[in-house]
């Protein structure tokens, strides 16, 4: 768990540093124009890498756990948005209209991939199912998030003809290109995953700087008081607690095993910063800085809370006997009937968990 904190904190610090840089040295004039084009290219690169990384084989294998996957998708794209819509009752007493729109956008973003896998692995859950849950959420979020944002958020989202062209050119087309080329470039991506991870994160930082620079130029930040930010944090804490409870209880009511309940909790309650930021830059334009603020705060909150829960659940993981007289923790879902099955489950989860904890946890 120390590794998890070490990996998450530096990137969060970079994000906050980028926000401060935009606050004191916002891009304007020709520099802002150049950054705008660079950001569009960066967003395309981010989704190209998403498509190139996504394993369609693992996605099809996950259909065997269809009840689990449906529950995670329901939590991500139905329960979350309904709760987000209910927060409109907090305007204008607790939240401003802009902050509530950003909070609602947070509720529409797909689930994380790397983080949910890492937390599931640490807690000794069903890691293959977590991989598939993140895969399905990412795929459906490519279409569902922009459409739901246009439907629920309305006037805050610029989804006219220009917005649709931007979504197709910056999100869908690069993603599809990455999927089509994965057969030839998959090996290269695997060998240079660490370097491409820096490129990916650097692109997200560029998106953040451009969005917050536009916000400073437009004078958005003068409309938010410290008390509003504190109120936003309180609302987000309540949102996260509610979703953690709903996913755990809902999976239990459906009779899921402990390993599958952990997948539901982590994949169903987490939101992807790396997917949400680029989408916001396309959907919200100059209002993107205000729209992504709730997502950035929620992302850090979910890392801290889920890291604590994963460590706690790891201590209570059941032990399974093997033929050599010792016991091993079962790390993946499903009942291993033999010692080989137990060892294989542990090796699979440990390998994936170690890889995940060492890269891209902030996604």
C-alpha positions in Angstrom: 0.0 0.0 0.0 3.0 2.3 0.5 3.7 1.9 -3.2 0.2 2.9 -4.0 0.5 6.1 -2.1 3.9 6.9 -3.5 2.7 6.4 -7.1 -0.5 8.4 -6.7 0.8 11.4 -4.8 3.5 12.7 -7.2 1.0 12.8 -10.1 -1.6 14.5 -8.0 1.1 17.0 -7.0 1.9 17.6 -10.7 -1.8 18.2 -11.4 -2.1 20.7 -8.6 1.2 22.4 -9.8 -0.2 22.6 -13.3 -3.4 24.3 -11.9 -1.3 26.8 -10.0 0.9 27.5 -13.1 -2.3 28.2 -15.1 -3.5 30.5 -12.2 -0.4 32.6 -12.2 0.8 32.3 -15.8 -2.3 31.6 -17.9 -1.8 31.2 -21.6 -3.3 34.0 -23.7 -3.2 35.3 -27.3 -1.2 33.4 -29.8 0.1 31.1 -27.1 -3.4 30.1 -26.2 -4.2 29.4 -29.8 -1.2 27.2 -30.2 -2.0 25.4 -26.9 -5.6 24.8 -28.2 -4.4 22.9 -31.2 -1.8 21.1 -29.2 -4.5 20.0 -26.7 -6.6 18.7 -29.5 -3.7 16.6 -30.7 -2.9 15.5 -27.1 -6.5 14.3 -26.6 -6.4 12.3 -29.9 -3.1 10.7 -28.7 -4.6 9.8 -25.3 -7.5 8.0 -26.9 -5.3 6.4 -29.6 -3.2 4.9 -26.7 -6.4 3.7 -25.0 -7.5 1.9 -28.1 -4.1 0.3 -28.6 -3.9 -0.9 -25.0 -7.5 -2.3 -24.8 -7.5 -6.1 -25.2 -10.6 -7.3 -27.0 -9.8 -10.9 -26.1 -10.1 -10.1 -22.4 -13.3 -8.2 -23.0 -14.9 -11.2 -24.6 -13.7 -13.5 -21.9 -15.4 -11.3 -19.3 -18.8 -12.1 -20.8 -18.9 -15.2 -18.6 -19.3 -12.8 -15.6 -22.2 -11.0 -17.3 -24.2 -10.3 -14.1 -21.2 -8.7 -12.5 -20.5 -6.6 -15.5 -24.1 -5.5 -15.9 -24.1 -4.4 -12.2 -20.9 -2.4 -12.6 -22.2 -0.7 -15.7 -25.5 0.0 -14.0 -23.7 1.7 -11.1 -21.5 3.7 -13.4 -24.0 4.9 -16.0 -27.3 4.8 -14.1 -27.0 5.0 -10.3 -24.2 7.6 -10.4 -26.1 9.9 -12.9 -29.3 9.6 -11.0 -27.5 10.7 -7.8 -25.9 13.5 -9.8 -29.2 14.7 -11.0 -30.5 14.8 -7.4 -27.7 17.3 -6.5 -29.6 19.9 -8.4 -31.6 20.4 -5.2 -28.3 21.8 -3.7 -28.3 24.8 -6.1 -27.8 27.6 -5.2 -27.7 27.0 -1.5 -24.7 24.6 -1.4 -23.3 24.5 -4.9 -23.2 27.0 -7.7 -24.7 25.9 -11.1 -21.2 25.5 -12.6 -20.0 23.3 -9.8 -23.1 21.2 -9.9 -22.7 20.8 -13.7 -19.1 19.6 -13.0 -20.4 17.3 -10.3 -23.0 15.8 -12.7 -20.3 15.4 -15.3 -18.2 13.5 -12.8 -21.1 11.1 -12.3 -21.2 10.4 -16.1 -17.5 9.6 -16.6 -16.6 5.9 -17.1 -14.9 3.8 -14.4 -11.2 3.6 -13.9 -9.2 0.7 -15.4 -5.8 0.6 -13.7 -6.9 1.8 -10.3 -9.8 -0.6 -9.9 -7.6 -3.5 -11.0 -4.9 -2.5 -8.5 -7.4 -2.1 -5.6 -9.0 -5.4 -6.5 -5.7 -7.2 -6.6 -4.6 -5.7 -3.2 -7.9 -6.8 -1.6 -7.6 -10.3 -3.1 -10.6 -10.0 -5.4 -11.4 -11.2 -8.9 -8.7 -9.5 -10.9 -9.7 -10.9 -14.4 -13.3 -9.6 -13.8 -11.9 -6.2 -12.8 -10.0 -6.0 -16.0 -13.1 -6.7 -18.0 -15.2 -4.3 -15.9 -12.8 -1.5 -16.7 -12.7 -2.5 -20.4 -16.5 -2.5 -20.8 -16.8 0.8 -18.9 -14.2 2.5 -21.1 -15.8 1.2 -24.3 -19.4 2.2 -23.4 -18.2 5.5 -21.9 -16.8 6.5 -25.3 -20.4 6.9 -26.5 -22.5 7.1 -23.3 -20.6 9.9 -21.5 -20.9 12.6 -24.3 -24.5 11.7 -25.0 -25.5 11.7 -21.3 -23.7 14.9 -20.8 -25.6 16.6 -23.6 -28.9 15.2 -22.3 -28.5 15.9 -18.5 -26.2 18.9 -18.4 -27.7 20.8 -21.3 -26.6 24.3 -21.8 -23.2 23.8 -20.2 -22.2 21.3 -22.9 -21.5 22.5 -26.5 -22.7 19.4 -28.4 -23.8 21.0 -31.6 -22.4 20.1 -35.0 -19.0 21.4 -34.0 -19.1 19.5 -30.8 -20.0 16.3 -32.5 -17.2 16.7 -35.0 -14.8 17.3 -32.1 -15.9 14.1 -30.4 -15.6 12.0 -33.5 -12.2 13.4 -34.5 -10.6 13.7 -31.1 -12.2 10.7 -29.3 -13.7 8.0 -31.5 -11.5 8.1 -34.5 -8.2 7.8 -32.6 -9.6 5.1 -30.4 -10.8 3.0 -33.3 -7.4 3.5 -35.0 -5.6 2.3 -31.9 -7.8 -0.8 -31.8 -7.3 -1.5 -35.5 -3.5 -1.1 -35.2 -3.2 -3.0 -31.9 -2.3 -6.2 -33.7 0.9 -4.6 -35.1 1.8 -2.1 -32.4 0.7 -4.1 -29.3 4.2 -5.5 -28.8 5.8 -2.1 -29.1 3.4 -0.7 -26.5 4.1 -3.6 -24.1 7.8 -3.1 -24.4 7.6 0.7 -24.0 4.7 0.9 -21.6 6.5 3.0 -19.1 7.6 5.6 -21.7 4.2 5.8 -23.3 2.7 6.2 -19.8 4.7 9.4 -19.4 3.5 10.6 -22.8 -0.1 9.8 -21.7 0.2 11.6 -18.4 2.0 14.6 -20.0 -0.9 14.9 -22.4 -3.4 15.0 -19.5 -1.3 17.7 -17.8 -1.4 19.7 -21.1 -5.2 19.4 -21.1 -5.4 20.6 -17.5 -3.2 23.6 -18.1 -5.1 24.7 -21.2 -8.5 24.2 -19.5 -7.5 26.2 -16.4 -5.8 28.9 -18.4 -9.1 29.4 -20.3 -10.9 29.5 -17.0 -8.6 32.2 -15.7 -8.9 34.3 -18.8 -12.7 34.0 -18.7 -12.7 35.0 -15.0 -14.4 31.8 -13.8 -12.5 31.4 -10.6 -13.6 34.7 -9.3 -17.1 33.2 -8.9 -16.1 30.5 -6.5 -15.6 31.0 -2.8 -13.6 28.8 -0.4 -16.8 27.9 1.4 -18.2 26.6 -1.9 -15.1 24.4 -2.4 -15.5 23.0 1.2 -19.2 22.3 0.4 -18.2 20.5 -2.8 -15.8 18.3 -0.9 -18.5 17.4 1.6 -21.0 16.5 -1.2 -18.4 14.4 -2.9 -17.5 12.6 0.3 -21.2 11.7 0.7 -21.4 10.6 -2.9 -18.4 8.3 -2.6 -19.7 6.8 0.7 -23.2 6.2 -0.9 -21.8 4.5 -3.9 -19.4 2.3 -1.9 -22.4 1.2 0.2 -24.7 0.6 -2.8 -22.1 -1.5 -4.7 -21.2 -3.6 -1.7 -24.8 -4.2 -0.6 -26.1 -4.6 -4.1 -23.5 -7.3 -5.0 -24.3 -9.1 -1.7 -28.0 -9.1 -2.5 -27.3 -10.7 -5.8 -25.4 -13.5 -4.2 -21.9 -12.6 -5.5 -18.8 -14.2 -3.9 -16.5 -12.0 -1.9 -14.1 -11.7 -4.8 -16.8 -10.5 -7.2 -18.2 -8.1 -4.6 -14.8 -6.4 -4.4 -14.8 -5.9 -8.1 -18.2 -4.3 -8.0 -17.2 -2.0 -5.2 -13.9 -0.7 -6.8 -15.1 -0.6 -10.4 -18.5 0.6 -9.6 -17.6 3.5 -7.3 -14.5 4.9 -9.0 -14.3 7.4 -11.9 -11.6 7.8 -14.5 -9.6 11.1 -14.3 -7.6 10.2 -17.4 -10.8 9.7 -19.5 -12.8 12.5 -18.0 -10.4 15.3 -18.4 -10.0 15.0 -22.2 -13.7 14.5 -22.7 -14.4 17.7 -20.6 -12.0 19.7 -22.8 -14.0 18.7 -25.9 -17.5 19.0 -24.3 -17.2 22.2 -22.2 -14.7 24.4 -24.0 -13.8 27.5 -22.0 -15.9 26.2 -19.0 -13.8 23.0 -18.8 -11.7 24.1 -15.9 -14.8 24.5 -13.7 -16.2 21.2 -15.0 -13.2 19.1 -14.2 -12.6 20.5 -10.7 -15.1 18.1 -9.0 -13.6 15.2 -11.0 -10.0 16.0 -9.8 -11.1 16.3 -6.2 -13.1 13.1 -6.3 -10.3 11.2 -8.0 -7.9 12.0 -5.1 -10.6 11.1 -2.6 -11.4 7.8 -4.1 -7.7 6.9 -4.2 -7.3 7.5 -0.4 -10.5 5.8 0.6 -10.2 2.8 -1.7 -6.5 2.3 -0.7 -7.6 2.1 2.9 -10.5 -0.3 2.1 -8.3 -2.5 -0.1 -5.7 -2.9 2.7 -8.4 -3.6 5.3 -10.1 -6.3 3.1 -6.8 -7.9 2.3 -6.3 -8.7 6.0 -9.6 -10.5 6.1 -9.2 -12.5 2.9 -10.1 -16.2 3.3 -7.4 -18.8 3.3 -7.7 -21.9 1.1 -5.9 -25.2 1.9 -3.5 -26.7 -0.6 -2.0 -30.2 -0.8 1.4 -29.3 0.7 -0.2 -28.7 4.1 -0.1 -24.9 4.0 -2.7 -22.3 3.1 -2.8 -19.8 0.3 -5.0 -16.7 -0.1 -7.4 -17.1 -3.0 -6.9 -13.9 -5.1 -9.3 -14.5 -8.0 -13.0 -15.3 -8.2 -14.4 -18.7 -8.6 -13.8 -21.9 -6.5 -10.4 -23.4 -7.2 -10.9 -27.2 -6.9 -7.2 -28.0 -6.8 -3.9 -26.8 -5.4 -2.9 -25.9 -8.9 -6.0 -23.7 -9.3 -5.2 -21.9 -6.1 -1.6 -21.2 -7.1 -2.6 -20.1 -10.6 -5.2 -17.7 -9.2 -2.7 -16.2 -6.8 0.0 -15.9 -9.5 -2.4 -14.2 -11.9 -3.6 -11.7 -9.4 -0.1 -11.0 -8.0 1.4 -10.5 -11.4 -1.3 -8.2 -12.6 -1.4 -6.4 -9.3 2.3 -5.8 -9.2 2.3 -4.5 -12.8 -0.6 -2.2 -12.1 0.7 -0.8 -8.8 3.9 0.2 -10.6 2.3 2.1 -13.5 -0.7 4.2 -14.4 -2.4 4.0 -11.0 -3.7 7.6 -11.4 -5.9 6.5 -14.3 
